[in-house]
Amino acid sequence: MHFPAYHKNKEWRRFFAGLVLGAIVGYAFFIYVHGQLQQKYTEEHIEMTAQLSEWETKYEALLNNQDQESKGKPMSVKEISIVFTNAKKLEVDLLTQHQLNALVKDQLVTVSGKDVSIVADQVDLIISTIENKNYVVDDFTYELKVTKLIVAETMTLHLEIKLKR
């Protein structure tokens, strides 16, 4: 088989020279664009790293401030926990217990966030607020009696359920 002699024809020489020159120019363009993008990404990375370290120092400062303020600040009631002492005896279902729990917490919504000493001074008012109200759930009327009240960061109420007829 005979291969034609392309190297003798000027048109083929120009074609191959154009291919080589185009490949070199294309590769140079690729390297330039890649270098510019890499430089841009490197600058963004440095800027974001600086911002991250700045935010971390601000966060640490805020945590230190919060710790210092909390040491001098009196305790406050953060949560209200309710326990029904005779729910099993009366066979009160969990849905009714949950609804009673929500009703009692609605009565004590103003207690959350107050200082423990202020709440401790108002224990009688809290007890009378809970005991003097009739709670209606699913056409049944319930009365609650406070058997134990613990005032701390988590205020715990032990309540006895009475079905009112």
Secondary structure as UniProt FT lines:
FT   HELIX           6..8
FT   HELIX           10..72
FT   STRAND          79..84
FT   TURN            85..86
FT   HELIX           87..90
FT   HELIX           94..107
FT   TURN            108..113
FT   HELIX           116..121
FT   HELIX           123..131
FT   STRAND          134..137
FT   TURN            138..139
FT   STRAND          140..150
FT   STRAND          154..164
//
